[in-house]
């Protein structure tokens, strides 16, 4: 079959049926994919599901959201400080149980840190602040924040729970 005829048939077949004719697909080495067996659609987790899940875990273990959503203006500073100390300990313990965090630059804040000056650092890992040259290449600078990177995340499976329901309401009956 001539290429002109194949092109003409392919064009109209795709326009009207949405498919390439089998003989032309075979002629040009295209293999038609077999359709997947129909079954229930699999709902893939969204990136936000994990974020909401960690919020739910922090709420469950330390009541973080309750604390953040409460109006604390009527409390004395020493009352807030006492509550924050417990909250800090509970949140830190929960976070380290589920996420392994390591510093991006393992140095002392306030000290000079040398960088590879031949190339600009990865902006996802190192944010240059201050008098930054246009090309972003710097030999180093004063470390203002070490940064954090998650080297592993260990969250329990979501199961059938609604990830948007961070914490269920509690209603005492009777």
C-alpha positions as CSV (number, residue, x, y, z in Angstrom):
1,X,0.0,0.0,0.0
2,X,1.4,3.4,-0.8
3,X,2.2,5.9,1.9
4,X,-0.2,8.4,0.4
5,X,-3.1,5.9,0.7
6,X,-2.1,4.9,4.2
7,X,-1.9,8.5,5.3
8,X,-5.3,9.3,3.7
9,X,-7.0,6.2,5.4
10,X,-5.3,7.0,8.7
11,X,-6.5,10.6,8.7
12,X,-10.1,9.8,8.1
13,X,-10.1,6.7,10.3
14,X,-8.7,8.8,13.2
15,X,-11.1,11.7,12.5
16,X,-14.2,9.5,12.4
17,X,-13.5,6.6,14.7
18,X,-10.6,7.8,16.8
19,X,-8.5,4.8,16.0
20,X,-5.7,3.9,13.6
21,X,-6.6,1.0,11.2
22,X,-5.1,-2.3,12.4
23,X,-3.4,-3.1,9.1
24,X,-1.7,0.3,8.9
25,X,-0.7,0.1,12.5
26,X,0.9,-3.3,11.9
27,X,2.5,-2.1,8.6
28,X,4.3,0.8,10.4
29,X,5.2,-1.2,13.5
30,X,2.7,0.3,15.9
31,X,1.2,-2.2,18.3
32,X,-2.3,-1.6,19.3
33,X,-2.7,-1.7,23.1
34,X,-5.1,-4.2,24.5
35,X,-7.8,-2.5,26.6
36,X,-7.6,-3.0,30.3
37,X,-10.2,-5.3,31.9
38,X,-13.0,-3.2,33.3
39,X,-13.1,-3.1,37.0
40,X,-13.8,-0.7,39.8
41,X,-11.8,2.5,39.4
42,X,-8.8,2.7,41.7
43,X,-8.6,6.0,43.5
44,X,-4.9,7.0,43.8
45,X,-3.9,9.1,46.8
46,X,-3.3,12.7,46.2
47,X,-0.2,14.5,47.7
48,X,-2.6,16.5,49.9
49,X,-3.8,13.2,51.5
50,X,-0.4,12.7,53.2
51,X,-0.4,16.4,54.4
52,X,-3.8,16.1,55.9
53,X,-2.9,12.7,57.4
54,X,0.1,14.2,59.2
55,X,-2.1,17.0,60.5
56,X,-4.6,14.4,61.8
57,X,-1.8,12.5,63.5
58,X,-0.5,15.7,65.1
59,X,-4.0,16.6,66.3
60,X,-4.6,13.1,67.6
61,X,-1.3,12.9,69.5
62,X,-0.8,16.5,70.7
63,X,-4.0,18.5,69.9
64,X,-2.0,20.8,67.7
65,X,-4.9,22.1,65.7
66,X,-7.0,22.7,68.8
67,X,-4.1,24.8,70.2
68,X,-3.6,26.8,66.9
69,X,-7.3,27.4,66.4
70,X,-8.0,28.6,70.0
71,X,-8.0,32.3,70.9
72,X,-5.2,32.5,73.4
73,X,-5.3,36.3,74.0
74,X,-7.0,35.9,77.4
75,X,-4.3,33.6,78.8
76,X,-1.2,34.8,80.6
77,X,2.2,34.3,79.0
78,X,3.2,31.8,81.7
79,X,0.1,29.7,81.0
80,X,0.8,29.7,77.3
81,X,4.4,28.9,77.9
82,X,3.5,25.9,80.0
83,X,1.1,24.6,77.3
84,X,3.6,25.2,74.5
85,X,6.3,23.2,76.3
86,X,4.0,20.1,76.5
87,X,2.7,20.7,72.9
88,X,6.3,21.1,71.6
89,X,7.4,17.8,73.2
90,X,4.3,15.9,71.9
91,X,4.6,17.3,68.4
92,X,8.3,16.6,68.2
93,X,7.9,13.0,69.3
94,X,5.1,12.5,66.8
95,X,6.9,14.1,63.9
96,X,10.1,12.1,64.5
97,X,8.1,8.9,64.7
98,X,6.7,9.4,61.2
99,X,9.2,11.6,59.3
100,X,13.0,11.3,59.3
101,X,14.3,14.9,59.0
102,X,17.9,15.9,58.4
103,X,19.4,19.3,57.9
104,X,20.2,20.4,54.4
105,X,23.4,22.1,55.6
106,X,24.7,20.5,58.7
107,X,26.4,23.6,60.1
108,X,26.2,26.1,62.9
109,X,23.8,28.9,62.2
110,X,25.6,32.3,62.2
111,X,28.8,30.8,60.8
112,X,30.3,31.0,57.3
113,X,29.4,28.1,55.1
114,X,31.3,27.4,51.9
115,X,29.4,26.4,48.7
116,X,30.5,25.1,45.4
117,X,31.1,28.6,43.8
118,X,31.3,27.2,40.2
119,X,27.5,26.7,40.0
120,X,24.4,28.1,41.5
121,X,22.9,26.0,44.4
122,X,19.6,24.2,43.9
123,X,17.0,26.8,44.9
124,X,14.8,24.0,46.3
125,X,17.4,23.2,48.8
126,X,19.3,26.5,49.4
127,X,17.7,29.9,49.3
128,X,20.2,32.7,48.7
129,X,19.3,35.9,50.5
130,X,21.0,39.3,50.6
131,X,23.3,40.7,47.9
132,X,23.0,37.7,45.4
133,X,24.7,38.1,42.0
134,X,22.5,37.6,39.0
135,X,24.0,34.3,38.0
136,X,23.5,32.9,41.6
137,X,27.0,31.6,41.8
138,X,28.5,32.4,45.3
139,X,31.4,30.9,47.2
140,X,29.4,30.8,50.4
141,X,27.7,32.9,53.0
142,X,26.5,33.1,56.6
143,X,24.2,30.3,57.5
144,X,20.9,31.8,58.7
145,X,18.8,28.5,58.7
146,X,20.1,25.0,58.2
147,X,16.9,23.9,56.3
148,X,15.3,20.5,56.5
149,X,14.8,17.6,54.1
150,X,12.7,14.6,54.7
151,X,14.8,11.5,54.0
152,X,11.9,9.1,54.7
153,X,8.2,9.3,55.6
154,X,6.4,6.5,57.3
155,X,2.7,7.1,57.5
156,X,0.2,4.4,58.2
157,X,-2.1,3.4,55.3
158,X,-5.1,5.7,54.9
159,X,-7.6,2.9,54.4
160,X,-11.1,4.0,53.7
161,X,-11.0,7.1,56.0
162,X,-11.7,10.5,54.5
163,X,-8.3,12.3,54.4
164,X,-10.1,15.7,54.7
165,X,-11.6,14.7,58.1
166,X,-8.5,15.6,60.1
167,X,-10.2,15.0,63.5
168,X,-13.7,13.7,64.0
169,X,-16.0,15.7,66.2
170,X,-16.6,14.1,69.6
171,X,-20.2,14.0,71.0
172,X,-20.8,12.5,74.4
173,X,-24.1,10.8,74.6
174,X,-26.1,10.0,77.7
